[in-house]
Amino acid sequence: EVSALECAALFRHVGYRVTLEDLRDHIADVDANASGQLDFREFLRLMRLYREKELAKIKAAFDKSRDRSTNAMPVELLPGVLQSLGSEPPFPQVPIEEDDQLDFDGLVDLVDSCRSQFVAKERKKAGFTDEDIERFEDMFHKFDRNKNGFIDNKELQSILKEFDWEPKTREEQDDLMRQMDVARALAREAGILEVGEDGSPNITFWTFVQLARMLRTQREKAEEETLMALQKELRFSDGETEEFRQVFRYWVRLMRDLSESSPSSTARPKSQQAPEELSRDGVRRLVRSLGVSISPINADALDIQIQSLDEENRLETAMLPFNAFLRLMRWLLDTNFAGINEAAAGNS
């Protein structure tokens, strides 16, 4: 079986741009035994989901460009359509027929023929979005003061500090130097020619991108191990934890949508990914959605728990990450808060 982290690496290798949290959502759709891990059949179903998603994107581009009278797309529109789907010139040569039209299956074949090029492009970016790459470039150029295309180890430490990735101990610093050589090898594998010499304290931009992916994966692995330990401590099964994760993400998205639709909300730049956290108001709405009536006494008890789980001990502006949310769920169930066990059983 493979974990969500391992699936993410596999998907990036074949050119799919995925986040760990979004991938977990899809895994939940195909994970028949709710183990949080995928066997080979479940993995194939997951790949099919992503292929269907890809075909839907191609279909949308085709429908936007097709001639309604012939249900086919003029060939002269092909370069723009391929670019909108993530491909870059040079494009495959298309024999021009008399009617100069391309049907949907023909477009799919052409997109697939560009696949290797697209995969190479995604590997170069280590699966990061264009917005991420732009943000990395801005940061890199900020610290590349002499504009020679390299930053030294000291400047690299400053960049890593911006992302909370900087090594804290001598051992971690030595490990970072070893990881830089691995990142150079990955950059070469992705087709980057200028990666610098192995063992050098200097690093080029595209090597830094590979290093950033390694460090993010390392952070995600550590977070996953922390969650597994917490799950064991709280006596939740893999299936229960995954169900709580889906509930948590649903309410995070719902509260975010409500906040963004508010006239007083401030739009977040695309390059900034909002953290997965649930507000105090979101927790209260979630509890009420189960059919639980919160009395003033229960409201105070809930607030005490929320404040104790907030990293900054806030109440009005409290925000709970998933680990804290999981602890709150354990407390709600163990205390049968406001009869929540009976209410949940009735809803199920």
C-alpha positions as CSV (number, residue, x, y, z in Angstrom):
1,E,0.0,0.0,0.0
2,V,1.1,3.6,-0.5
3,S,0.4,6.7,1.6
4,A,-0.9,10.1,0.5
5,L,2.7,11.4,0.7
6,E,4.0,8.6,-1.6
7,C,1.0,9.2,-4.0
8,A,1.9,12.9,-4.2
9,A,5.4,12.1,-5.2
10,L,4.2,9.6,-7.9
11,F,1.6,12.1,-9.2
12,R,4.2,14.9,-9.5
13,H,6.6,12.4,-11.3
14,V,4.0,11.9,-14.1
15,G,3.2,15.6,-14.4
16,Y,0.1,16.1,-12.2
17,R,0.3,19.2,-10.1
18,V,-1.2,18.2,-6.7
19,T,-1.3,19.5,-3.1
20,L,-1.2,16.9,-0.3
21,E,-4.6,18.1,1.1
22,D,-6.4,18.0,-2.2
23,L,-4.9,14.5,-2.9
24,R,-6.2,13.3,0.4
25,D,-9.7,14.4,-0.6
26,H,-9.5,12.3,-3.7
27,I,-8.0,9.4,-1.8
28,A,-11.0,9.4,0.5
29,D,-13.2,8.9,-2.6
30,V,-11.4,5.6,-3.6
31,D,-10.2,4.3,-0.3
32,A,-12.7,1.4,0.2
33,N,-11.5,0.4,3.6
34,A,-10.9,3.9,4.9
35,S,-7.3,3.0,5.9
36,G,-5.8,6.2,4.6
37,Q,-3.5,4.0,2.4
38,L,-4.1,2.8,-1.2
39,D,-3.6,-0.7,-2.5
40,F,-3.0,-1.2,-6.2
41,R,-6.6,-1.3,-7.3
42,E,-7.5,1.8,-5.3
43,F,-4.4,3.5,-6.8
44,L,-5.7,2.7,-10.3
45,R,-9.1,4.2,-9.4
46,L,-7.3,7.3,-8.2
47,M,-5.4,7.6,-11.4
48,R,-8.7,7.2,-13.3
49,L,-10.2,10.1,-11.3
50,Y,-7.3,12.4,-12.3
51,R,-7.5,11.3,-15.9
52,E,-11.3,12.0,-15.9
53,K,-10.5,15.4,-14.4
54,E,-7.9,16.0,-17.1
55,L,-10.3,15.0,-19.9
56,A,-13.0,17.3,-18.5
57,K,-10.5,20.2,-18.7
58,I,-9.7,19.3,-22.3
59,K,-13.5,19.1,-23.1
60,A,-14.1,22.5,-21.6
61,A,-11.3,24.0,-23.8
62,F,-12.7,22.1,-26.9
63,D,-16.3,23.3,-26.2
64,K,-15.1,26.9,-25.9
65,S,-13.3,26.8,-29.3
66,R,-15.5,24.4,-31.4
67,D,-17.7,25.3,-34.3
68,R,-21.2,24.6,-33.2
69,S,-22.4,23.7,-36.7
70,T,-19.8,21.0,-37.2
71,N,-19.0,20.1,-33.6
72,A,-15.3,20.4,-34.5
73,M,-12.5,22.9,-33.7
74,P,-10.7,24.9,-36.4
75,V,-7.1,23.8,-36.6
76,E,-5.8,27.4,-36.5
77,L,-7.1,27.7,-32.9
78,L,-5.0,24.7,-31.8
79,P,-1.9,26.6,-30.5
80,G,-4.0,28.8,-28.2
81,V,-6.0,25.8,-26.9
82,L,-2.8,23.8,-26.3
83,Q,-1.3,26.7,-24.4
84,S,-4.4,27.1,-22.3
85,L,-4.0,23.4,-21.3
86,G,-0.4,23.9,-20.2
87,S,1.6,23.0,-23.3
88,E,4.3,25.2,-24.8
89,P,5.6,25.6,-28.4
90,P,6.8,23.9,-30.5
91,F,3.6,22.0,-31.0
92,P,3.0,18.8,-32.9
93,Q,2.5,19.2,-36.6
94,V,-1.1,18.6,-37.6
95,P,-1.9,17.5,-41.2
96,I,-4.4,20.0,-42.5
97,E,-7.4,18.3,-44.1
98,E,-9.8,19.9,-46.5
99,D,-12.3,20.9,-43.8
100,D,-9.5,22.1,-41.5
101,Q,-11.3,20.9,-38.4
102,L,-10.3,18.8,-35.4
103,D,-12.8,16.7,-33.3
104,F,-12.6,16.1,-29.6
105,D,-10.8,12.8,-29.8
106,G,-8.2,14.3,-32.1
107,L,-7.6,17.1,-29.6
108,V,-7.1,14.5,-26.8
109,D,-4.6,12.7,-28.9
110,L,-2.6,15.9,-29.5
111,V,-2.7,16.9,-25.9
112,D,-1.4,13.4,-25.0
113,S,1.4,13.7,-27.5
114,C,2.5,16.9,-25.7
115,R,2.5,15.0,-22.4
116,S,6.2,14.2,-22.3
117,Q,6.9,17.9,-22.8
118,F,4.4,18.9,-20.1
119,V,5.8,16.3,-17.7
120,A,9.4,17.7,-18.2
121,K,8.1,21.2,-17.5
122,E,6.4,20.1,-14.3
123,R,9.4,18.2,-13.1
124,K,11.5,21.3,-13.7
125,K,9.1,23.1,-11.4
126,A,9.0,20.2,-8.9
127,G,5.2,20.3,-9.0
128,F,5.0,23.8,-7.8
129,T,2.4,26.2,-9.2
130,D,3.4,29.1,-11.4
131,E,2.5,31.4,-8.5
132,D,4.9,29.5,-6.2
133,I,7.7,29.7,-8.8
134,E,7.1,33.4,-9.2
135,R,7.3,33.9,-5.4
136,F,10.5,31.8,-5.3
137,E,12.0,33.8,-8.1
138,D,11.2,37.1,-6.3
139,M,12.8,35.8,-3.1
140,F,15.8,34.3,-4.9
141,H,16.6,37.5,-6.8
142,K,16.2,39.6,-3.7
143,F,19.0,37.7,-2.1
144,D,21.1,37.3,-5.2
145,R,22.7,40.7,-4.7
146,N,25.4,40.5,-7.3
147,K,23.0,39.0,-9.9
148,N,25.3,36.1,-10.9
149,G,22.5,33.5,-10.8
150,F,23.8,32.0,-7.5
151,I,23.2,32.5,-3.8
152,D,25.7,31.4,-1.2
153,N,24.9,29.2,1.9
154,K,24.3,32.3,4.1
155,E,21.9,33.8,1.7
156,L,20.2,30.4,1.3
157,Q,19.7,30.3,5.1
158,S,17.9,33.7,4.9
159,I,15.5,32.4,2.2
160,L,14.8,29.2,4.1
161,K,14.0,31.3,7.2
162,E,11.3,33.1,5.3
163,F,9.6,29.7,4.8
164,D,10.4,28.4,8.3
165,W,12.6,25.7,6.7
166,E,16.0,26.8,8.1
167,P,18.2,24.2,9.8
168,K,18.4,24.7,13.6
169,T,21.3,22.5,14.5
170,R,24.8,21.7,13.2
171,E,23.6,18.3,12.2
172,E,20.7,19.8,10.2
173,Q,23.1,22.2,8.5
174,D,25.3,19.3,7.4
175,D,22.2,17.5,6.2
176,L,21.2,20.6,4.2
177,M,24.5,20.5,2.3
178,R,23.9,16.8,1.4
179,Q,20.4,17.7,0.3
180,M,21.7,20.4,-2.0
181,D,23.7,17.8,-3.9
182,V,20.5,15.6,-4.2
183,A,18.6,18.7,-5.4
184,R,21.3,19.3,-8.1
185,A,20.9,15.7,-9.3
186,L,17.1,16.2,-9.5
187,A,17.6,19.4,-11.4
188,R,19.9,17.7,-13.9
189,E,17.3,14.9,-14.2
190,A,14.7,17.6,-15.0
191,G,16.9,18.9,-17.9
192,I,18.5,21.8,-16.1
193,L,22.1,22.3,-17.4
194,E,23.5,24.9,-15.0
195,V,23.2,23.5,-11.5
196,G,26.6,24.2,-10.1
197,E,29.2,21.8,-8.8
198,D,28.4,19.1,-6.2
199,G,29.6,20.0,-2.8
200,S,29.5,23.7,-3.5
201,P,27.9,26.0,-0.9
202,N,26.4,28.0,-3.8
203,I,23.0,27.1,-5.3
204,T,21.2,28.1,-8.5
205,F,17.6,29.0,-8.8
206,W,16.3,25.7,-10.3
207,T,18.3,23.7,-7.8
208,F,16.7,25.7,-5.1
209,V,13.3,24.8,-6.5
210,Q,14.1,21.1,-6.2
211,L,15.5,21.7,-2.7
212,A,12.3,23.5,-1.7
213,R,10.2,20.5,-2.8
214,M,12.5,18.2,-0.8
215,L,12.2,20.4,2.3
216,R,8.4,20.7,1.9
217,T,8.0,17.0,1.6
218,Q,10.3,16.5,4.6
219,R,8.1,18.9,6.6
220,E,4.9,17.1,5.5
221,K,6.4,13.8,6.5
222,A,7.2,15.1,9.9
223,E,3.6,16.5,10.2
224,E,2.2,13.1,9.1
225,E,4.3,11.3,11.8
226,T,3.1,13.8,14.4
227,L,-0.5,13.2,13.4
228,M,-0.1,9.4,13.5
229,A,1.2,9.7,17.1
230,L,-1.7,12.0,18.0
231,Q,-4.2,9.6,16.4
232,K,-2.9,6.8,18.6
233,E,-3.0,9.0,21.7
234,L,-6.6,10.0,21.0
235,R,-7.6,6.4,20.2
236,F,-9.0,7.2,16.8
237,S,-8.8,4.7,13.9
238,D,-7.4,5.6,10.5
239,G,-11.0,5.7,9.1
240,E,-12.2,8.0,11.9
241,T,-9.3,10.3,11.5
242,E,-9.9,10.5,7.8
243,E,-13.6,11.2,8.3
244,F,-12.8,14.0,10.7
245,R,-10.3,15.4,8.2
246,Q,-13.0,15.5,5.5
247,V,-15.4,17.3,8.0
248,F,-12.6,19.7,9.0
249,R,-11.8,20.6,5.4
250,Y,-15.4,21.0,4.4
251,W,-15.9,23.6,7.2
252,V,-12.6,25.3,6.5
253,R,-13.7,25.8,2.9
254,L,-17.2,26.9,3.9
255,M,-16.0,29.5,6.4
256,R,-13.4,30.8,3.9
257,D,-16.1,31.2,1.2
258,L,-18.3,33.0,3.7
259,S,-15.4,35.3,4.6
260,E,-14.4,36.0,1.0
261,S,-18.0,36.9,0.1
262,S,-18.2,39.4,3.0
263,P,-18.0,43.1,1.7
264,S,-15.3,43.8,4.3
265,S,-13.0,40.9,3.3
266,T,-9.6,41.5,1.8
267,A,-8.6,39.3,-1.2
268,R,-5.6,37.1,-0.5
269,P,-2.9,37.1,-3.3
270,K,-2.9,34.0,-5.4
271,S,0.7,33.2,-4.4
272,Q,-0.3,33.0,-0.7
273,Q,-2.0,29.7,0.2
274,A,-4.3,30.2,3.2
275,P,-3.5,27.8,6.1
276,E,-5.9,25.0,6.8
277,E,-7.4,26.3,10.0
278,L,-11.0,26.5,11.4
279,S,-12.2,29.5,13.3
280,R,-14.1,29.6,16.6
281,D,-17.2,30.6,14.7
282,G,-16.7,27.6,12.3
283,V,-16.4,25.2,15.3
284,R,-19.7,26.5,16.7
285,R,-21.5,26.2,13.4
286,L,-20.2,22.7,13.0
287,V,-21.4,21.6,16.4
288,R,-24.8,23.2,15.8
289,S,-25.1,21.5,12.4
290,L,-25.2,18.2,14.3
291,G,-28.5,19.3,15.9
292,V,-26.9,20.2,19.2
293,S,-28.3,23.1,21.1
294,I,-25.5,25.1,22.9
295,S,-26.6,26.6,26.2
296,P,-24.7,29.5,27.7
297,I,-22.9,27.1,30.1
298,N,-21.9,24.8,27.3
299,A,-20.8,27.7,25.1
300,D,-18.5,28.8,27.9
301,A,-17.1,25.3,28.2
302,L,-16.6,25.1,24.5
303,D,-14.8,28.4,24.4
304,I,-12.4,27.3,27.2
305,Q,-11.4,24.3,25.1
306,I,-11.1,26.3,21.9
307,Q,-8.9,28.9,23.6
308,S,-6.7,26.2,25.2
309,L,-6.1,24.6,21.8
310,D,-5.3,27.9,20.0
311,E,-1.6,28.2,19.6
312,E,-1.7,31.9,20.8
313,N,-4.4,31.3,23.4
314,R,-6.8,33.5,21.6
315,L,-10.6,33.3,21.9
316,E,-12.4,35.7,19.6
317,T,-9.9,35.2,16.8
318,A,-9.0,31.6,17.6
319,M,-7.9,29.4,14.7
320,L,-7.5,25.6,15.0
321,P,-5.3,23.5,12.7
322,F,-6.4,19.9,12.1
323,N,-4.4,18.5,15.0
324,A,-6.1,20.8,17.5
325,F,-9.4,20.1,15.8
326,L,-8.9,16.4,16.4
327,R,-8.2,17.0,20.1
328,L,-11.4,19.0,20.3
329,M,-13.4,16.2,18.7
330,R,-12.0,13.8,21.3
331,W,-13.1,16.1,24.1
332,L,-16.6,16.6,22.6
333,L,-17.0,12.8,22.3
334,D,-15.6,11.9,25.7
335,T,-17.7,14.5,27.6
336,N,-20.7,13.9,25.4
337,F,-20.9,17.6,25.0
338,A,-24.5,18.8,25.0
339,G,-25.6,15.2,24.0
340,I,-23.5,15.3,20.9
341,N,-23.1,11.5,20.7
342,E,-26.8,10.9,20.6
343,A,-27.2,13.8,18.0
344,A,-24.5,12.4,15.8
345,A,-26.0,8.9,16.0
346,G,-29.4,10.3,15.0
347,N,-27.9,12.1,12.0
348,S,-26.1,9.0,10.8
